[in-house]
Amino acid sequence: MNQTDQCVVLEAFARALSREAHHLRQRPDLLWQQLYNRLQWVEKPAVKEAIQPEFIRRTTHPPRPWAHNLIRPRESGALVRTLTGHTGGTNSAAFSPDGKRIVSAGGDKTIKIWDAEVGKELCTLTSHTDNVTTVSFSPDGKRIVSGSRDRTIKVWDAETGEVLYTLRRFFGAHTDIIHSVSFSPDGIRIVSASMDRTIKLWDAETGEELHTLTGHGGVFSAAFSPDGKRIVSGSRDNTIKLWDAETGEELRTLVGHTYDVRSVAFSPDGRMVVSASFDNTLKLWDAETGEELHTLRGHEWFVDSVAFSPDGKKIVSGSSDLTIKLWDAETGEELRTLRGHASAVDSVAFSPDGKRIVSTGGDIKLWDAEAEEEPQTITGHANRINSVAFSSDGKRIASASSDNTLKIWDGETGEVLRTITGHLFWVISVAFSPDGKRIASGDGVNTIKLWDAETGEELRTLTGHTGWVKSVVFSPDGRRIVSGSNDNTIKIWDAETGEVLRTIITDFVDSVTLSPDGKRIAPTSDTMRLWDAETGEELRTFTGLAKSLHSAAFSPDSKRIVLSSAHRTIKIVDTETGEELRNIITEHFVDTVALSPDGKRIASGSRDNTLKLWDAEIGREILTCLALGSVNCCTFHPRGDMVCCGDEGGNVYLLRLFGLDG
């Protein structure tokens, strides 16, 4: 390998390490698995040449269990690193004026300061008593201001983490959630916006209230103009207002959005205002005349946040469609889409030099704002994966998503074969018929649809539930469909005619599973019950189990059932006696479980972004695979040597398992 190729390989490894650093700090033992599952997608011959010998060694004589992901994640190459440490999600992040630090606001009631270059957590600030919603640095970088659901504003010393003062309700502060706080360009004042329908101006030195601005509904965002003379605000009343920052006088109201205005900002020269709305659009306005200049369309869901680049040439936006978009500020043209978040993108901000973007969406991500995106085909879903299923021969996978679609994948290669549309709302559940010729899917508008698995043609729509269809499953002979809903019913349908054969009244149903012999139904809810699939008779109520059971799987002989719980446990229960055979303690909520075809292994998906494999006999963890988002669903290949799972960010993972028998 020549020197040029060596540099290419080193750069590829460095990028992969940077993107996996947050994982590897916690799990250094997963170094090879995590790096290979990134590096395999680098289209550079030198990189492929470097990793191939080790791949062969670890697949033919694996030293320890590992999982090879066959489907490329929906993550942009512009991602630099992910910052993790908050335990309750993140709501806001901003760069320090020198670009060396990042401050973040967390749902865990804390504020964290990070080294922006290496992603290291520098300190944690604690004093708020509820979710911290907004945070920013002062222009000199010496102070931080934060707002919270606890209705207080706090000003902190950015070096020591000491609270300098707190603005509370009793001293004229807000009486509802504070959504936005920031310093004036000269650092002398603070502006805050609240759901109490007010904007307030404060003396940043003394904490004295200077003005209260009224005239909006609940206010989501407020910001100073670059010269500090004006304030722009956005409200749930669908309007934007411009105010005189000295007198508090309302100067102008901008009307054009058809839903809540979530975020507003001035351009660096003060001549334009940009707004982001729950109507899925951004708008550019002339800040002097109030004229609408452009409407920016491209996001598929609510636009939650927006910011100008320091040179005013670009705009960045974050959306509930899990994407970040870059736009040309002059023309309104969409320049680039960044993918990688698994939750709604609540805030976006440029670094002072415009070269980086920081965003929050569950976690904190740092992006290269100037990176040229590697050409790639985005194959996943655009939103959360709710259910995945293999066909009985393992040749195909069906996935159901909150983007209202189903996708059919090749069960060996991970290639997308077909996208099926027709549902009007989130597709929550999916199942193949035993012969693989039909697919059943349930959605959030109370319907079940039957599809031709080969052509994607809709065969029939089944109606009768009055709530979301949380789960669907075919009987072993393919003649019936069992469905569970949050309308507190289980329904048994004739799969040919669509007729409801039986309705079972029960509790809120999160999922249903049918025993391999087709004789018993096990729904998961707050109370675990078994039902006779033929008569609808209740056979058993399991007592002593945790509430909030999310998922269940029968053993091949139907004698045991595996249950996942929000109480951080996986339970194995004897279906005849109700005896708890094993209780596996996990570290996070477990949303989904599956049992291997031979009954020897359990797969579990969790809100800590992991897919884990367990020895079903002794409860020992065998393997961990780290996903980009919370793992909501999983299933084994009929051979048992692969697992398919889906996450919150629209990623489907097809994991080939190695070293399980070593």
N, C-alpha and C positions, 0 to 999 in steps of 0.2 A: 504494500500500500504506500503510495507516494505521499509527500508532505501535504499536498492539497487535499487529498482524500482523508488524511488524518485529521485535518482541520474541520472538514465537513462532519466527520464522525464525532469529534469532540464537541462541536457546536450543537449537534443533534442531541447528544447525551446531556449536555448542559441545560438545554431547553426542557427536556423531559424531566430532569431532576428538579428544576425550578418549579415546574407545574405539579410535581408529586411531593414537593418538600413538606407540605402540611400533613400528608398521609404518612410519609416515611419517618417523620419525627416521632410518631406514635407507634408505627409498625415497621421498623427497619428490616425485619425479617422478610418483608414482602417486596424488597428492592427489585429482584429480577422480574417477578410477575408484573408489577406496576410499570416498570420501565419498558419491558418488552411489549406490553399491550398498548403503549404509546408509540414506540419506535417502529413497530411493524408497519405503520401507516406512512412513514417517511419515504417519499419516492426518490431516494438517492441510492444508486447502486452500491456506493461505498458503505452506507449504513446497513443495507441489507446483507452485504458480504460480512460485515463485522458481527452481526447478531445471529446469523444462520447457524454456525457451528454449535453455539451454546444452546440454541433452540432444539437442534437435533439431539444433543446430549440430554437435555432435560425432558424430552418427550420419549426417548427410548430407554433411558435409565434415570428416571427422575429421583433426585436426592430427597425431595420432600414434596408433598402434594401442592399443586398449583393449578390455576385456571387460565386458559388461553381464550380471550374474548375474540370472536370471529366477526363482530359487527362494530364498525367504526363509530365512536361516540360523536354526538352532536356538540362539538366543542371547537371554537375557532382557534386557528393557529396564532392569533394575536394575543392569546392569554399568556401573561408573564408568570403569575403565581396566584395562589389562593391563600387568604389569611383566615385561619380558624382559631377560635378561642372563646367566643361568645357561646353561651349555652342556650340561648333563647332566640336565636336569629338576630339579624341586624336590620336597622332601619335607615341609617344615614352614615355617610363617611365623607371626609374632606381632607385635602392636603394642607399642610402648613405652608405659609408664604414662601419659604425657601425650598419647598418640595421634598424635604428630607424626612418628614414624618406624616403619618396619616392618623386621624382621629376617627373613631367609630362609635356609634350609639347602638346599644344592644337591648333586645327584649328581656335580657337577664338583669335589668336595672343598672347595668354598668356602662362605663365609657372606657375604651381602651385606646392607648397610643402605641403606634407601631413604627418601626424603622421601615421607611418606604422602599429602601434599596434591597434589603435582604428579607423583609417580611417578619422580622423578629418582634414579638410583643415586648414593649418597653415598660409599660405600667398599666394598672387598672385603677380607675377612679370610681369610688363607691360613695353614695350618699342619697341618690334618688331612691324612692320607695316603690317605683313602678317602672314599667317599660320606658326606656329613654328613646324618644322619637326623632330628635334632631340635634345636631351638633356642628360647631364650626370654630375655626381659629380666629383670633384677632389679627388685624393687618400686620402687627409686629411679631406675631407668633408667640407672644408671652402669656396670652390668656386663651381660655376656651369657654364658650358659652354653650349651654345645653338646655333643652326643653323636654318635658316628660308628660306621660299620662297622669303623673301625680300632681299636675297643674302648677308645678314650680319651674322657675328658670334659675339655673345656677351658673355662676361665673367662677372659673377655676384658674389656679396658677398652673400653667402648662408644664413647668419644670418640676414642681414639687408635688402636684396633684392635690394641693390644698384647696378647699372651697373658700373663695374670697367673700362671697355673699350669696344669699338665696332670696329670690323674689317670690313671695307667697301670696296667697289670696288675701290674707289679712292686711297686707300692705299695698293693696291696689292691684295685685297681679291678676292673672287670668282665673276664670272660674270653671274652665273645661280643659280638655286635652290641648296641649301646645304642639302644633305641627311644624313650626318653622321659627328659627332664631338665627340672627346674624348680626355682625358688627357693621357699622358704617365704614366707608373707605378710610376715614381718618381715625377710626377706633374710638371715637368719643361717645357714640350712641349705639344702642342695640335696638333692633326691630324684632317684634315677635308677632306670630299669627296663631289664632286659637279657634277652636270650635265654639267658643262662647260668642262668636260673631264680631270679635274686635281684633284690631291691630293696635299694638302698644309700642310707644317709643320710650326708651329709658336712657338715663345718663349712665354710661358704661363705667364711670368711676365710682359714683355714689349709690347707684341702684335706684335713684329717684325716678318716678314716673313723670314723663314730660308731656305726653299726649296720648289720648285714646281715640282711635279712628273708628267710626261706626258707619254702617251703610250696607255692609255685606250680609250674607248668610254666614254659616261657618266658614272660617278662612283656613285654607290649607298651606298657603305660601305667601311670603312677603320678602322683598329684597330692595336694597338701596340702588339708586343709579350710580354710575362710576364717580360722578362729582358730588354725591351725597345729598343732592338737592331735591330728589324725588324718590318716591317709593312706589313699587308696583306690587299688586296683590292679586291672588286668584282664589275663587270661592266656590262653595258648593251651590251657589245660586247661578252658576254657569258664566259669571262675568269676571272681567279683569278691571281693576281700578288703578288709576294713577293719582298720587297724592303729593302735596307739597310737604316735604320732610321738615320744614321749619315751623309751619303753622298748623299742619294737620288738615289743611283744606283739601277737599276732593277736587281734582282737576278734570278728570275725564273717566267715563266708563266705556269699556270696549266690549261689544256684544257680538257674538258669532258662534261660540261653542254651544253645543246642545246638551251638554252634561257637565258635571263637576270639573272645575279647573284646578288641577292638582299641583301644578308647579309653574312658576314664572321666573324670568330672568331678563335683565337688561343686556344688550350687547356692550362690549368693552368701550365703544365710543358713545354709548348712550342714545344712539339714534333709533334703535329697534328694541322691541320687546318680543320674546318668544314665550309661548304658553303651551302647556301639555294638559290634555283633557281625558276624561273617562269616555269621551265620544270617539276614542281611538285615533285622534288626530293631534297634530301640533299646528300652531298658527304663528306666523310672523306678522308683526304690526309696526307701523310707523309710530314711534314714541311721541312725536310732536302732534300729529294730526289724528291719531287713533285709527288711521286707515289700515284695513287688512291687506297685507302684501302677498302672502302665500298661505295656502293650506298644505301641510305636509302629511301625505297619506302613505301608509305602508305597514304600520303596526296592525296586528290582527285583534288586539284586545286593548284594555285601558292603557293609556300613557301616563305613567306615574311621576316621571321626573325629567328635567331638561336643564341643559347648561350650554353656554357659549364657550368656544375655545378662547384662550387669551388673546389671539390675534383677530378674533371675530369672524374668521372665515368659515368655521365649521360649528355645527350644533351636534350635541350628543343627547340621546333620549333613552330612557329605560321604560320598559313596559311589563304589564302583567302577562304578555305573551312569552315571557322569559328571555326576550332578546334586548340587545342594545343596538341602536342604529346611529350611524354618523350621516350627517346631511350637509350639503353645501348651503351656507347661510345666505348666499346671494340669490341663488336660483331655486332653492328648496328641493333640489335633486337629492335622492338617496344615494349615498356613496358606498356604504358597507353595512353589513349586519354582523354583530358579534354574538355568538352563542356559547353557552357554558353554564349559565345559572339554572338552578332547578326550582327556583321560586320566583315570584314576581320581582322585578328589578325596581326597588323602592327609591334609590338615589343614584345619581351619576355626577361626576365632577372631573374636570381636567386638572392636571398638574399645572403649576405656574408656567412651565416652559412649553406646555401643550403637547408633550411627548407621551404622556401617560394618561390613562383614565382609571379612576377608582369607582367601583360600583358595589352596591349591596343588594343582595337577593337571597336571603337565607344565610349565605356566607359573604365574605368580602373578596372581590377579585380585582386584580391589577392587570391592565391591558396596555399593549403597545399601540398607541393611537396612530402610528405611522406605518405599521407593519403591512406589507403586501400579503394578502391572504393567499394561502396555498389553494389552488383549484381543487375542489372536492365536491362530490355529490352528497347532498344531505339526504340521508335515507330514513332517518327516524321520524317519529311523530313530532308535532309542534307543541305538544302539551303532555301532561301526566299520563303514564301507562297504568291502566287500572286492572288489566287482566291479560294473561298470556296462556296459550294452550297448544300442545303438540297434537297433530293427528295421530291416530293409533299406530301407523307405520313409521312415525317419526320423520316423514319426508317434508312436512310443512309445519309452520308455526302460524298461529293467528294471534294478533295483538289488538287490544281495545284501548282507545285513548279518549281523553277529555278534549281532543281536537275534533271530536265528532266522527272519526273515521276508524275503520279496521284496516289492518295491513296483513297480507299473507307473505310469509318469508320462506325461503328454502331452509329446511331443517338441518341441513348439513353444512351449507356455506354461509348462511346469513344474508343472502341476496334477497332484496325485495322483489316479489313476484307480482303483487297486485295491491292496489289501494281501493278499498270499498267505501263508497259514500252512500248516504241515504238516511242516516240517523239525523235528527234535528237538534240533538243535544248530546252531552257527554255519553260515550259508550263505556259502560261500567263493567260488563262481563261478557265472556265469549267462551264457546265450547264447540269442538268438532263432534259430529255424529260418529258412532263406532266404525262405520264403513268409510269415513272420511269424505263423503259426498256432500254433506251439508254442514253449515255453520249456524249456530244460534248465538244471538247477541242481545244483551239487554241494555237499556239506556236510562237517562235521567228524566225522560218525559213519559215514563211508565209503560213503554212498549218493548216487545221482544220481536226481533226480526229473524227470519230464516233465509239463508242465502245458499246459492249453488256454490260450493267450494271451488269448483274448477273455473267458472266464468265470472263469479261475483254478482250474478243476477239475483235480485231479490225475489224470493219465492212466496213469502207470506209475512204478514204482520199480525202478531198476537196482542190483543188488548184485553185488559181485565184488572191489572194492578192499578192502584191509585197512588202509588209511590214509586220511587226509583227502583229499578230492577237490579238489585245488587249482585245477583248470582244466577247463572243458568248452567244446567248440566243435563246431558242425555242419559237415559237409562241404558244399561249394557246391551239391550236388544235394539236400541235406536227407535223404539216405538213411542216413547214418552219423553217429555222434557219436564224437568223440575226447576222451578224458579223461586227465588226468595226476594222479598222486598222490604223496604222500611215502612210499608203500610201495615206491617205486623202479620203478613200472610206468607204462606208457602202455597204455590199452585202447581198442580200436576196437569200437564197438557197432553192431548193426542198430537204427536209430532206430524201426523199426516194431515189432519183436518183443522188443527188449531183450536179444537174444542177444549174447554176447561173440564177435566174429569173430576177434579177434587180441589177444594180449598181448605187449607189447614190454618186455623187461627192460632197465632203464637205471639212471641214478643218481636220487637224490632229485629229484623234479620240482617246481619252483615254479610253472611255467605251461607251457601248450602253445599253439602257434598253428599254423594250417594255411595253406599257401600258397594264394593266390587261385585257382590252377588245381586245388587239391585233391590234388596229387600228393605233397607233402612235408610232414612234420611237424617242427616245431622246438620242442623242449622247452628250458626254461632250468633250469640246475642249475650245479654247479661245473664241469662240462665241457659244452661246446656241441657237440651232434651234430645231424645231419639224418638223417631216416628216410624211407624209401619208405612212403607211406600205404597202398599196395595190398599190398605183400609183407611189410612190417615189416623189411625189410633196412636196415642202417645204410649210408647213402650217404657220409657225410663226418664226420670229427671235426675241429673247428676248434681249432688249437693257437695258443698265444701270447695268448689272450684272458684277461681278468681272471676270477678265480673269483667266486662269489656273484652270478651273473647272475639278475635277478629277473623280467624281462619282455622280450618280443620281439614285433616286428611286421614282416611282410613288406611289401615295396613292391608296388604294383599289378601289376608285370610279373614278380614273384617272383624277380627277379635280385639283390635286395639284402635284407638283414635288419637291422633296428635293434634294438640290445640295450641294456638298462639294467643298471647295475652298482652294487653296494654300494661300489665303489671310486671313486665320484663321477665316473663317466664315462658318456657315451652313445656307443656305437660303431656305425658303419655298416660292414657286412661284405658282400663279394661272395659270394653263395651257391654259385657255381660253383667259384671258386678258393680261397675262404677268406681272400682278401686283405682286410686292414683298410683301408677306403677313407677313413674319417674317425673321429677321436677327439675328441669334444666334452668339454671339462673343465668340470664343474659344481662348485658349492661344497659340496654335501651329497649324501648317499646318494640315488640315484634308484631309486624302487621300481617305477615303471611308465612305459611309453612307448606311444605310438600314432602311426601315420603317417596323414596326411591322404589322402583318396581319390585325389588327383592325385600323391601322393608328394612334394610340394614342402615340406611342413612336418612337424615332429615336435612332438608334445605330450609333456611329461614331468611326472610328479608326484614330489615329493620330501619328505623328512622335515623340511625347513625350512619346511613349510607353504606351499609354492608350487606353482603350476601354471605351467609355462613353455612358450612356443612358440619353436621354433628353425627357421631356414632350413636345410633338409636338404642343400642344395647346398654352402653355405659354412660351416655350423655357427654362424651368428650368432644371438644371442638377439633375438627379435622383440618378445615381450610377456611380462609377468609378471602373474599374478593371485595375490593373497594369500588363503589359506584360513584357517579357524579352527584346523585341525589338520593333521597329516601327511597328504599326499595319496597315497592307496594305489592308485588305479585311475583310468584315463581312457580316453576313446574319442571319435573324431570323429563328427559327424553325417555321413550319406552325402553331403550337399552340400558339406561341408568348412568351412561358415561358422559352425559351433557346435562346442563341446567340452563333453562331460559328464564330471565327475569326482566322486570321493567321498573323504571324509576320515575321520580317526580318530574324530571326534566325532559321527558319524552324519549329517553334512551331505552332501547331494547338490547339486552346482552345475551349472546349465545356463547356459553362458557363450556369449552371442552376441558374435561377434568383429567389430570394426570397424577400418578403416584398414590392413588387411593389404596392400592393393595400392597404397597411396598412395606 
